[in-house]
Amino acid sequence: MPKDPAPAVLSRLAVRSLGVFRGRDAAALGVARKQLTQLCASGIIERLHPDVYRMTAVAPSHEQHVRAALL
């Protein structure tokens, strides 16, 4: 069975937290750190804090930034 693409894995991970997620949680689901770097470079995700990212498809909001800070 093929592995899901990294953006799909990250979308499912970030859905409950307004589009933000921790890199370590992504890695636990099989997304390599190198993939996170590549996704940042392509603009699919954005690094907000050390090991905290946001899906750029989700509109930024104050609540999202608070959640990111709490992660």
mmJSON file of the N, C-alpha and C atoms, coordinates in Angstrom:
{"data_MODEL":{"atom_site":{
"group_PDB":["ATOM","ATOM","ATOM","ATOM","ATOM","ATOM","ATOM","ATOM","ATOM","ATOM","ATOM","ATOM","ATOM","ATOM","ATOM","ATOM","ATOM","ATOM","ATOM","ATOM","ATOM","ATOM","ATOM","ATOM","ATOM","ATOM","ATOM","ATOM","ATOM","ATOM","ATOM","ATOM","ATOM","ATOM","ATOM","ATOM","ATOM","ATOM","ATOM","ATOM","ATOM","ATOM","ATOM","ATOM","ATOM","ATOM","ATOM","ATOM","ATOM","ATOM","ATOM","ATOM","ATOM","ATOM","ATOM","ATOM","ATOM","ATOM","ATOM","ATOM","ATOM","ATOM","ATOM","ATOM","ATOM","ATOM","ATOM","ATOM","ATOM","ATOM","ATOM","ATOM","ATOM","ATOM","ATOM","ATOM","ATOM","ATOM","ATOM","ATOM","ATOM","ATOM","ATOM","ATOM","ATOM","ATOM","ATOM","ATOM","ATOM","ATOM","ATOM","ATOM","ATOM","ATOM","ATOM","ATOM","ATOM","ATOM","ATOM","ATOM","ATOM","ATOM","ATOM","ATOM","ATOM","ATOM","ATOM","ATOM","ATOM","ATOM","ATOM","ATOM","ATOM","ATOM","ATOM","ATOM","ATOM","ATOM","ATOM","ATOM","ATOM","ATOM","ATOM","ATOM","ATOM","ATOM","ATOM","ATOM","ATOM","ATOM","ATOM","ATOM","ATOM","ATOM","ATOM","ATOM","ATOM","ATOM","ATOM","ATOM","ATOM","ATOM","ATOM","ATOM","ATOM","ATOM","ATOM","ATOM","ATOM","ATOM","ATOM","ATOM","ATOM","ATOM","ATOM","ATOM","ATOM","ATOM","ATOM","ATOM","ATOM","ATOM","ATOM","ATOM","ATOM","ATOM","ATOM","ATOM","ATOM","ATOM","ATOM","ATOM","ATOM","ATOM","ATOM","ATOM","ATOM","ATOM","ATOM","ATOM","ATOM","ATOM","ATOM","ATOM","ATOM","ATOM","ATOM","ATOM","ATOM","ATOM","ATOM","ATOM","ATOM","ATOM","ATOM","ATOM","ATOM","ATOM","ATOM","ATOM","ATOM","ATOM","ATOM","ATOM","ATOM","ATOM","ATOM","ATOM","ATOM","ATOM","ATOM","ATOM","ATOM"],
"id":[1,2,3,4,5,6,7,8,9,10,11,12,13,14,15,16,17,18,19,20,21,22,23,24,25,26,27,28,29,30,31,32,33,34,35,36,37,38,39,40,41,42,43,44,45,46,47,48,49,50,51,52,53,54,55,56,57,58,59,60,61,62,63,64,65,66,67,68,69,70,71,72,73,74,75,76,77,78,79,80,81,82,83,84,85,86,87,88,89,90,91,92,93,94,95,96,97,98,99,100,101,102,103,104,105,106,107,108,109,110,111,112,113,114,115,116,117,118,119,120,121,122,123,124,125,126,127,128,129,130,131,132,133,134,135,136,137,138,139,140,141,142,143,144,145,146,147,148,149,150,151,152,153,154,155,156,157,158,159,160,161,162,163,164,165,166,167,168,169,170,171,172,173,174,175,176,177,178,179,180,181,182,183,184,185,186,187,188,189,190,191,192,193,194,195,196,197,198,199,200,201,202,203,204,205,206,207,208,209,210,211,212,213],
"type_symbol":["N","C","C","N","C","C","N","C","C","N","C","C","N","C","C","N","C","C","N","C","C","N","C","C","N","C","C","N","C","C","N","C","C","N","C","C","N","C","C","N","C","C","N","C","C","N","C","C","N","C","C","N","C","C","N","C","C","N","C","C","N","C","C","N","C","C","N","C","C","N","C","C","N","C","C","N","C","C","N","C","C","N","C","C","N","C","C","N","C","C","N","C","C","N","C","C","N","C","C","N","C","C","N","C","C","N","C","C","N","C","C","N","C","C","N","C","C","N","C","C","N","C","C","N","C","C","N","C","C","N","C","C","N","C","C","N","C","C","N","C","C","N","C","C","N","C","C","N","C","C","N","C","C","N","C","C","N","C","C","N","C","C","N","C","C","N","C","C","N","C","C","N","C","C","N","C","C","N","C","C","N","C","C","N","C","C","N","C","C","N","C","C","N","C","C","N","C","C","N","C","C","N","C","C","N","C","C","N","C","C","N","C","C"],
"label_atom_id":["N","CA","C","N","CA","C","N","CA","C","N","CA","C","N","CA","C","N","CA","C","N","CA","C","N","CA","C","N","CA","C","N","CA","C","N","CA","C","N","CA","C","N","CA","C","N","CA","C","N","CA","C","N","CA","C","N","CA","C","N","CA","C","N","CA","C","N","CA","C","N","CA","C","N","CA","C","N","CA","C","N","CA","C","N","CA","C","N","CA","C","N","CA","C","N","CA","C","N","CA","C","N","CA","C","N","CA","C","N","CA","C","N","CA","C","N","CA","C","N","CA","C","N","CA","C","N","CA","C","N","CA","C","N","CA","C","N","CA","C","N","CA","C","N","CA","C","N","CA","C","N","CA","C","N","CA","C","N","CA","C","N","CA","C","N","CA","C","N","CA","C","N","CA","C","N","CA","C","N","CA","C","N","CA","C","N","CA","C","N","CA","C","N","CA","C","N","CA","C","N","CA","C","N","CA","C","N","CA","C","N","CA","C","N","CA","C","N","CA","C","N","CA","C","N","CA","C","N","CA","C","N","CA","C","N","CA","C","N","CA","C","N","CA","C","N","CA","C"],
"label_alt_id":[null,null,null,null,null,null,null,null,null,null,null,null,null,null,null,null,null,null,null,null,null,null,null,null,null,null,null,null,null,null,null,null,null,null,null,null,null,null,null,null,null,null,null,null,null,null,null,null,null,null,null,null,null,null,null,null,null,null,null,null,null,null,null,null,null,null,null,null,null,null,null,null,null,null,null,null,null,null,null,null,null,null,null,null,null,null,null,null,null,null,null,null,null,null,null,null,null,null,null,null,null,null,null,null,null,null,null,null,null,null,null,null,null,null,null,null,null,null,null,null,null,null,null,null,null,null,null,null,null,null,null,null,null,null,null,null,null,null,null,null,null,null,null,null,null,null,null,null,null,null,null,null,null,null,null,null,null,null,null,null,null,null,null,null,null,null,null,null,null,null,null,null,null,null,null,null,null,null,null,null,null,null,null,null,null,null,null,null,null,null,null,null,null,null,null,null,null,null,null,null,null,null,null,null,null,null,null,null,null,null,null,null,null],
"label_comp_id":["MET","MET","MET","PRO","PRO","PRO","LYS","LYS","LYS","ASP","ASP","ASP","PRO","PRO","PRO","ALA","ALA","ALA","PRO","PRO","PRO","ALA","ALA","ALA","VAL","VAL","VAL","LEU","LEU","LEU","SER","SER","SER","ARG","ARG","ARG","LEU","LEU","LEU","ALA","ALA","ALA","VAL","VAL","VAL","ARG","ARG","ARG","SER","SER","SER","LEU","LEU","LEU","GLY","GLY","GLY","VAL","VAL","VAL","PHE","PHE","PHE","ARG","ARG","ARG","GLY","GLY","GLY","ARG","ARG","ARG","ASP","ASP","ASP","ALA","ALA","ALA","ALA","ALA","ALA","ALA","ALA","ALA","LEU","LEU","LEU","GLY","GLY","GLY","VAL","VAL","VAL","ALA","ALA","ALA","ARG","ARG","ARG","LYS","LYS","LYS","GLN","GLN","GLN","LEU","LEU","LEU","THR","THR","THR","GLN","GLN","GLN","LEU","LEU","LEU","CYS","CYS","CYS","ALA","ALA","ALA","SER","SER","SER","GLY","GLY","GLY","ILE","ILE","ILE","ILE","ILE","ILE","GLU","GLU","GLU","ARG","ARG","ARG","LEU","LEU","LEU","HIS","HIS","HIS","PRO","PRO","PRO","ASP","ASP","ASP","VAL","VAL","VAL","TYR","TYR","TYR","ARG","ARG","ARG","MET","MET","MET","THR","THR","THR","ALA","ALA","ALA","VAL","VAL","VAL","ALA","ALA","ALA","PRO","PRO","PRO","SER","SER","SER","HIS","HIS","HIS","GLU","GLU","GLU","GLN","GLN","GLN","HIS","HIS","HIS","VAL","VAL","VAL","ARG","ARG","ARG","ALA","ALA","ALA","ALA","ALA","ALA","LEU","LEU","LEU","LEU","LEU","LEU"],
"label_asym_id":["A","A","A","A","A","A","A","A","A","A","A","A","A","A","A","A","A","A","A","A","A","A","A","A","A","A","A","A","A","A","A","A","A","A","A","A","A","A","A","A","A","A","A","A","A","A","A","A","A","A","A","A","A","A","A","A","A","A","A","A","A","A","A","A","A","A","A","A","A","A","A","A","A","A","A","A","A","A","A","A","A","A","A","A","A","A","A","A","A","A","A","A","A","A","A","A","A","A","A","A","A","A","A","A","A","A","A","A","A","A","A","A","A","A","A","A","A","A","A","A","A","A","A","A","A","A","A","A","A","A","A","A","A","A","A","A","A","A","A","A","A","A","A","A","A","A","A","A","A","A","A","A","A","A","A","A","A","A","A","A","A","A","A","A","A","A","A","A","A","A","A","A","A","A","A","A","A","A","A","A","A","A","A","A","A","A","A","A","A","A","A","A","A","A","A","A","A","A","A","A","A","A","A","A","A","A","A","A","A","A","A","A","A"],
"label_entity_id":["1","1","1","1","1","1","1","1","1","1","1","1","1","1","1","1","1","1","1","1","1","1","1","1","1","1","1","1","1","1","1","1","1","1","1","1","1","1","1","1","1","1","1","1","1","1","1","1","1","1","1","1","1","1","1","1","1","1","1","1","1","1","1","1","1","1","1","1","1","1","1","1","1","1","1","1","1","1","1","1","1","1","1","1","1","1","1","1","1","1","1","1","1","1","1","1","1","1","1","1","1","1","1","1","1","1","1","1","1","1","1","1","1","1","1","1","1","1","1","1","1","1","1","1","1","1","1","1","1","1","1","1","1","1","1","1","1","1","1","1","1","1","1","1","1","1","1","1","1","1","1","1","1","1","1","1","1","1","1","1","1","1","1","1","1","1","1","1","1","1","1","1","1","1","1","1","1","1","1","1","1","1","1","1","1","1","1","1","1","1","1","1","1","1","1","1","1","1","1","1","1","1","1","1","1","1","1","1","1","1","1","1","1"],
"label_seq_id":[1,1,1,2,2,2,3,3,3,4,4,4,5,5,5,6,6,6,7,7,7,8,8,8,9,9,9,10,10,10,11,11,11,12,12,12,13,13,13,14,14,14,15,15,15,16,16,16,17,17,17,18,18,18,19,19,19,20,20,20,21,21,21,22,22,22,23,23,23,24,24,24,25,25,25,26,26,26,27,27,27,28,28,28,29,29,29,30,30,30,31,31,31,32,32,32,33,33,33,34,34,34,35,35,35,36,36,36,37,37,37,38,38,38,39,39,39,40,40,40,41,41,41,42,42,42,43,43,43,44,44,44,45,45,45,46,46,46,47,47,47,48,48,48,49,49,49,50,50,50,51,51,51,52,52,52,53,53,53,54,54,54,55,55,55,56,56,56,57,57,57,58,58,58,59,59,59,60,60,60,61,61,61,62,62,62,63,63,63,64,64,64,65,65,65,66,66,66,67,67,67,68,68,68,69,69,69,70,70,70,71,71,71],
"pdbx_PDB_ins_code":[null,null,null,null,null,null,null,null,null,null,null,null,null,null,null,null,null,null,null,null,null,null,null,null,null,null,null,null,null,null,null,null,null,null,null,null,null,null,null,null,null,null,null,null,null,null,null,null,null,null,null,null,null,null,null,null,null,null,null,null,null,null,null,null,null,null,null,null,null,null,null,null,null,null,null,null,null,null,null,null,null,null,null,null,null,null,null,null,null,null,null,null,null,null,null,null,null,null,null,null,null,null,null,null,null,null,null,null,null,null,null,null,null,null,null,null,null,null,null,null,null,null,null,null,null,null,null,null,null,null,null,null,null,null,null,null,null,null,null,null,null,null,null,null,null,null,null,null,null,null,null,null,null,null,null,null,null,null,null,null,null,null,null,null,null,null,null,null,null,null,null,null,null,null,null,null,null,null,null,null,null,null,null,null,null,null,null,null,null,null,null,null,null,null,null,null,null,null,null,null,null,null,null,null,null,null,null,null,null,null,null,null,null],
"Cartn_x":[0.851,0.0,0.888,0.64,1.493,1.332,2.44,2.448,1.769,1.019,0.357,1.402,1.131,2.053,2.149,3.316,3.554,2.507,2.11,1.095,-0.231,-0.603,-1.843,-1.707,-0.564,-0.312,-0.353,0.297,0.34,-1.027,-1.811,-3.167,-4.003,-3.919,-4.673,-4.157,-2.841,-2.246,-2.685,-2.755,-3.015,-4.487,-5.368,-6.785,-7.402,-6.975,-7.584,-6.951,-5.88,-5.179,-5.058,-6.083,-6.168,-4.997,-4.457,-3.418,-1.995,-1.789,-0.424,-0.105,1.176,1.602,3.071,3.484,4.88,5.612,6.847,7.667,7.853,7.987,8.185,6.951,5.767,4.545,4.475,4.92,4.962,5.957,7.108,8.124,7.608,6.839,6.273,5.291,4.719,3.789,4.484,5.806,6.559,6.996,6.79,7.242,8.668,9.611,11.023,11.282,12.276,12.656,13.038,13.683,14.055,12.805,11.733,10.486,9.903,9.99,9.501,10.27,11.591,12.417,12.005,11.767,11.357,9.976,9.06,7.72,7.746,8.655,8.833,9.358,10.34,10.937,9.921,8.981,7.979,6.751,6.707,5.606,4.36,4.429,3.264,3.071,4.192,4.134,5.063,4.893,5.706,6.165,7.427,7.942,7.628,6.924,6.552,7.475,7.837,8.7,9.582,10.596,11.39,10.483,10.533,9.775,8.26,7.799,6.357,6.116,5.158,4.868,3.381,3.063,1.665,1.447,0.286,-0.113,-0.489,0.131,-0.132,-1.501,-2.13,-3.475,-4.523,-4.177,-5.097,-4.822,-5.862,-5.698,-5.148,-4.124,-3.582,-4.609,-4.576,-5.483,-4.78,-5.355,-4.797,-4.821,-5.932,-6.047,-5.017,-4.769,-3.78,-2.392,-2.057,-0.763,-0.639,-1.717,-1.711,-1.472,-2.181,-1.986,-0.552,0.001,1.391,2.337,2.118,2.971,2.865,1.69,1.492,2.149,2.301,2.96,4.444],
"Cartn_y":[-1.194,0.0,1.246,2.195,3.378,4.29,4.903,5.872,7.162,7.793,9.059,10.148,11.074,12.203,13.057,13.637,14.44,15.531,16.3,17.339,16.771,15.581,14.965,14.582,14.036,13.665,14.913,15.974,17.213,17.874,17.793,18.354,17.666,16.354,15.615,15.946,16.1,16.425,17.802,18.762,20.152,20.525,19.638,19.994,20.4,19.8,20.11,21.308,21.829,22.934,24.158,24.383,25.573,25.686,24.545,24.558,24.561,24.48,24.453,23.063,22.731,21.418,21.468,20.476,20.348,19.426,19.751,18.927,17.526,17.402,16.07,15.196,15.8,15.028,14.585,15.446,15.084,13.943,14.03,12.984,11.653,11.692,10.461,9.802,10.584,10.052,9.692,9.808,9.388,10.487,11.741,12.855,13.196,13.06,13.308,14.801,15.115,16.522,17.186,16.43,16.962,17.341,16.564,16.9,18.204,18.42,19.673,20.857,20.695,21.754,22.033,20.977,21.142,21.791,21.406,21.988,23.463,23.826,25.246,26.017,25.443,26.107,26.29,25.357,25.462,26.26,26.695,27.549,26.807,25.5,24.728,24.853,24.921,25.164,26.322,26.873,27.993,27.695,27.945,27.747,28.994,28.81,29.944,30.084,28.97,28.905,27.67,27.511,26.28,25.049,24.212,22.958,23.152,24.339,24.607,25.204,24.61,24.983,25.261,25.933,26.162,25.852,25.31,25.064,26.416,26.784,28.103,28.186,27.045,27.05,27.521,27.522,27.969,29.447,30.244,31.683,31.947,32.795,33.104,33.852,33.58,34.262,34.439,35.275,35.484,34.172,33.467,32.209,31.183,31.164,30.237,30.562,31.833,32.227,31.888,32.016,31.624,30.124,29.336,27.875,27.509,28.173,27.908,28.217,29.318,29.673,28.649,28.106,27.11,25.764,25.479,24.238,24.311],
"Cartn_z":[0.0,0.0,0.0,-0.916,-0.993,0.218,0.58,1.675,1.21,2.095,1.752,1.53,0.609,0.405,1.674,1.894,3.095,3.298,2.268,2.512,3.035,2.588,3.076,4.546,4.906,6.313,7.183,6.731,7.509,7.604,6.564,6.607,7.672,7.724,8.759,10.153,10.274,11.571,12.061,11.149,11.519,11.588,11.181,11.071,12.419,13.494,14.805,15.503,14.912,15.571,14.657,13.859,13.002,12.03,11.606,10.583,11.089,12.394,12.926,13.476,13.49,13.974,14.383,15.163,15.573,14.606,14.34,13.474,14.021,15.337,15.921,15.739,15.751,15.511,14.055,13.148,11.731,11.517,12.163,12.035,12.569,13.638,14.201,13.234,12.33,11.336,10.019,9.999,8.821,7.875,8.246,7.403,7.83,6.909,7.213,7.392,8.213,8.42,7.098,6.23,4.915,4.118,4.27,3.582,4.121,5.425,6.011,5.425,5.302,4.722,3.281,2.516,1.119,1.008,1.894,1.872,2.265,3.164,3.51,2.3,1.631,0.465,-0.662,-0.773,-1.84,-1.419,-0.162,0.299,0.749,0.886,1.329,2.833,3.557,4.998,5.322,6.512,6.969,8.389,8.675,10.032,10.849,11.961,12.814,14.014,14.605,15.79,15.635,16.485,16.399,16.491,15.478,15.368,15.328,14.998,14.86,13.469,12.772,11.39,11.218,10.116,9.774,8.301,8.002,6.62,6.019,4.909,4.331,3.662,3.413,2.823,3.823,5.1,6.145,6.412,6.358,6.591,7.986,8.09,9.421,10.262,11.558,12.483,13.823,14.65,15.978,16.77,16.715,17.456,16.966,15.665,15.12,15.686,15.76,16.293,17.778,18.513,19.93,20.059,19.256,19.285,18.93,17.944,17.543,18.694,19.38,20.507,21.626,21.82,22.878,22.544,21.252,20.87,21.18],
"occupancy":[1.0,1.0,1.0,1.0,1.0,1.0,1.0,1.0,1.0,1.0,1.0,1.0,1.0,1.0,1.0,1.0,1.0,1.0,1.0,1.0,1.0,1.0,1.0,1.0,1.0,1.0,1.0,1.0,1.0,1.0,1.0,1.0,1.0,1.0,1.0,1.0,1.0,1.0,1.0,1.0,1.0,1.0,1.0,1.0,1.0,1.0,1.0,1.0,1.0,1.0,1.0,1.0,1.0,1.0,1.0,1.0,1.0,1.0,1.0,1.0,1.0,1.0,1.0,1.0,1.0,1.0,1.0,1.0,1.0,1.0,1.0,1.0,1.0,1.0,1.0,1.0,1.0,1.0,1.0,1.0,1.0,1.0,1.0,1.0,1.0,1.0,1.0,1.0,1.0,1.0,1.0,1.0,1.0,1.0,1.0,1.0,1.0,1.0,1.0,1.0,1.0,1.0,1.0,1.0,1.0,1.0,1.0,1.0,1.0,1.0,1.0,1.0,1.0,1.0,1.0,1.0,1.0,1.0,1.0,1.0,1.0,1.0,1.0,1.0,1.0,1.0,1.0,1.0,1.0,1.0,1.0,1.0,1.0,1.0,1.0,1.0,1.0,1.0,1.0,1.0,1.0,1.0,1.0,1.0,1.0,1.0,1.0,1.0,1.0,1.0,1.0,1.0,1.0,1.0,1.0,1.0,1.0,1.0,1.0,1.0,1.0,1.0,1.0,1.0,1.0,1.0,1.0,1.0,1.0,1.0,1.0,1.0,1.0,1.0,1.0,1.0,1.0,1.0,1.0,1.0,1.0,1.0,1.0,1.0,1.0,1.0,1.0,1.0,1.0,1.0,1.0,1.0,1.0,1.0,1.0,1.0,1.0,1.0,1.0,1.0,1.0,1.0,1.0,1.0,1.0,1.0,1.0,1.0,1.0,1.0,1.0,1.0,1.0],
"B_iso_or_equiv":[0.0,0.0,0.0,0.0,0.0,0.0,0.0,0.0,0.0,0.0,0.0,0.0,0.0,0.0,0.0,0.0,0.0,0.0,0.0,0.0,0.0,0.0,0.0,0.0,0.0,0.0,0.0,0.0,0.0,0.0,0.0,0.0,0.0,0.0,0.0,0.0,0.0,0.0,0.0,0.0,0.0,0.0,0.0,0.0,0.0,0.0,0.0,0.0,0.0,0.0,0.0,0.0,0.0,0.0,0.0,0.0,0.0,0.0,0.0,0.0,0.0,0.0,0.0,0.0,0.0,0.0,0.0,0.0,0.0,0.0,0.0,0.0,0.0,0.0,0.0,0.0,0.0,0.0,0.0,0.0,0.0,0.0,0.0,0.0,0.0,0.0,0.0,0.0,0.0,0.0,0.0,0.0,0.0,0.0,0.0,0.0,0.0,0.0,0.0,0.0,0.0,0.0,0.0,0.0,0.0,0.0,0.0,0.0,0.0,0.0,0.0,0.0,0.0,0.0,0.0,0.0,0.0,0.0,0.0,0.0,0.0,0.0,0.0,0.0,0.0,0.0,0.0,0.0,0.0,0.0,0.0,0.0,0.0,0.0,0.0,0.0,0.0,0.0,0.0,0.0,0.0,0.0,0.0,0.0,0.0,0.0,0.0,0.0,0.0,0.0,0.0,0.0,0.0,0.0,0.0,0.0,0.0,0.0,0.0,0.0,0.0,0.0,0.0,0.0,0.0,0.0,0.0,0.0,0.0,0.0,0.0,0.0,0.0,0.0,0.0,0.0,0.0,0.0,0.0,0.0,0.0,0.0,0.0,0.0,0.0,0.0,0.0,0.0,0.0,0.0,0.0,0.0,0.0,0.0,0.0,0.0,0.0,0.0,0.0,0.0,0.0,0.0,0.0,0.0,0.0,0.0,0.0,0.0,0.0,0.0,0.0,0.0,0.0],
"pdbx_formal_charge":[null,null,null,null,null,null,null,null,null,null,null,null,null,null,null,null,null,null,null,null,null,null,null,null,null,null,null,null,null,null,null,null,null,null,null,null,null,null,null,null,null,null,null,null,null,null,null,null,null,null,null,null,null,null,null,null,null,null,null,null,null,null,null,null,null,null,null,null,null,null,null,null,null,null,null,null,null,null,null,null,null,null,null,null,null,null,null,null,null,null,null,null,null,null,null,null,null,null,null,null,null,null,null,null,null,null,null,null,null,null,null,null,null,null,null,null,null,null,null,null,null,null,null,null,null,null,null,null,null,null,null,null,null,null,null,null,null,null,null,null,null,null,null,null,null,null,null,null,null,null,null,null,null,null,null,null,null,null,null,null,null,null,null,null,null,null,null,null,null,null,null,null,null,null,null,null,null,null,null,null,null,null,null,null,null,null,null,null,null,null,null,null,null,null,null,null,null,null,null,null,null,null,null,null,null,null,null,null,null,null,null,null,null],
"auth_seq_id":[1,1,1,2,2,2,3,3,3,4,4,4,5,5,5,6,6,6,7,7,7,8,8,8,9,9,9,10,10,10,11,11,11,12,12,12,13,13,13,14,14,14,15,15,15,16,16,16,17,17,17,18,18,18,19,19,19,20,20,20,21,21,21,22,22,22,23,23,23,24,24,24,25,25,25,26,26,26,27,27,27,28,28,28,29,29,29,30,30,30,31,31,31,32,32,32,33,33,33,34,34,34,35,35,35,36,36,36,37,37,37,38,38,38,39,39,39,40,40,40,41,41,41,42,42,42,43,43,43,44,44,44,45,45,45,46,46,46,47,47,47,48,48,48,49,49,49,50,50,50,51,51,51,52,52,52,53,53,53,54,54,54,55,55,55,56,56,56,57,57,57,58,58,58,59,59,59,60,60,60,61,61,61,62,62,62,63,63,63,64,64,64,65,65,65,66,66,66,67,67,67,68,68,68,69,69,69,70,70,70,71,71,71],
"auth_comp_id":["MET","MET","MET","PRO","PRO","PRO","LYS","LYS","LYS","ASP","ASP","ASP","PRO","PRO","PRO","ALA","ALA","ALA","PRO","PRO","PRO","ALA","ALA","ALA","VAL","VAL","VAL","LEU","LEU","LEU","SER","SER","SER","ARG","ARG","ARG","LEU","LEU","LEU","ALA","ALA","ALA","VAL","VAL","VAL","ARG","ARG","ARG","SER","SER","SER","LEU","LEU","LEU","GLY","GLY","GLY","VAL","VAL","VAL","PHE","PHE","PHE","ARG","ARG","ARG","GLY","GLY","GLY","ARG","ARG","ARG","ASP","ASP","ASP","ALA","ALA","ALA","ALA","ALA","ALA","ALA","ALA","ALA","LEU","LEU","LEU","GLY","GLY","GLY","VAL","VAL","VAL","ALA","ALA","ALA","ARG","ARG","ARG","LYS","LYS","LYS","GLN","GLN","GLN","LEU","LEU","LEU","THR","THR","THR","GLN","GLN","GLN","LEU","LEU","LEU","CYS","CYS","CYS","ALA","ALA","ALA","SER","SER","SER","GLY","GLY","GLY","ILE","ILE","ILE","ILE","ILE","ILE","GLU","GLU","GLU","ARG","ARG","ARG","LEU","LEU","LEU","HIS","HIS","HIS","PRO","PRO","PRO","ASP","ASP","ASP","VAL","VAL","VAL","TYR","TYR","TYR","ARG","ARG","ARG","MET","MET","MET","THR","THR","THR","ALA","ALA","ALA","VAL","VAL","VAL","ALA","ALA","ALA","PRO","PRO","PRO","SER","SER","SER","HIS","HIS","HIS","GLU","GLU","GLU","GLN","GLN","GLN","HIS","HIS","HIS","VAL","VAL","VAL","ARG","ARG","ARG","ALA","ALA","ALA","ALA","ALA","ALA","LEU","LEU","LEU","LEU","LEU","LEU"],
"auth_asym_id":["A","A","A","A","A","A","A","A","A","A","A","A","A","A","A","A","A","A","A","A","A","A","A","A","A","A","A","A","A","A","A","A","A","A","A","A","A","A","A","A","A","A","A","A","A","A","A","A","A","A","A","A","A","A","A","A","A","A","A","A","A","A","A","A","A","A","A","A","A","A","A","A","A","A","A","A","A","A","A","A","A","A","A","A","A","A","A","A","A","A","A","A","A","A","A","A","A","A","A","A","A","A","A","A","A","A","A","A","A","A","A","A","A","A","A","A","A","A","A","A","A","A","A","A","A","A","A","A","A","A","A","A","A","A","A","A","A","A","A","A","A","A","A","A","A","A","A","A","A","A","A","A","A","A","A","A","A","A","A","A","A","A","A","A","A","A","A","A","A","A","A","A","A","A","A","A","A","A","A","A","A","A","A","A","A","A","A","A","A","A","A","A","A","A","A","A","A","A","A","A","A","A","A","A","A","A","A","A","A","A","A","A","A"],
"auth_atom_id":["N","CA","C","N","CA","C","N","CA","C","N","CA","C","N","CA","C","N","CA","C","N","CA","C","N","CA","C","N","CA","C","N","CA","C","N","CA","C","N","CA","C","N","CA","C","N","CA","C","N","CA","C","N","CA","C","N","CA","C","N","CA","C","N","CA","C","N","CA","C","N","CA","C","N","CA","C","N","CA","C","N","CA","C","N","CA","C","N","CA","C","N","CA","C","N","CA","C","N","CA","C","N","CA","C","N","CA","C","N","CA","C","N","CA","C","N","CA","C","N","CA","C","N","CA","C","N","CA","C","N","CA","C","N","CA","C","N","CA","C","N","CA","C","N","CA","C","N","CA","C","N","CA","C","N","CA","C","N","CA","C","N","CA","C","N","CA","C","N","CA","C","N","CA","C","N","CA","C","N","CA","C","N","CA","C","N","CA","C","N","CA","C","N","CA","C","N","CA","C","N","CA","C","N","CA","C","N","CA","C","N","CA","C","N","CA","C","N","CA","C","N","CA","C","N","CA","C","N","CA","C","N","CA","C","N","CA","C","N","CA","C","N","CA","C","N","CA","C"],
"pdbx_PDB_model_num":[1,1,1,1,1,1,1,1,1,1,1,1,1,1,1,1,1,1,1,1,1,1,1,1,1,1,1,1,1,1,1,1,1,1,1,1,1,1,1,1,1,1,1,1,1,1,1,1,1,1,1,1,1,1,1,1,1,1,1,1,1,1,1,1,1,1,1,1,1,1,1,1,1,1,1,1,1,1,1,1,1,1,1,1,1,1,1,1,1,1,1,1,1,1,1,1,1,1,1,1,1,1,1,1,1,1,1,1,1,1,1,1,1,1,1,1,1,1,1,1,1,1,1,1,1,1,1,1,1,1,1,1,1,1,1,1,1,1,1,1,1,1,1,1,1,1,1,1,1,1,1,1,1,1,1,1,1,1,1,1,1,1,1,1,1,1,1,1,1,1,1,1,1,1,1,1,1,1,1,1,1,1,1,1,1,1,1,1,1,1,1,1,1,1,1,1,1,1,1,1,1,1,1,1,1,1,1,1,1,1,1,1,1]
}}}
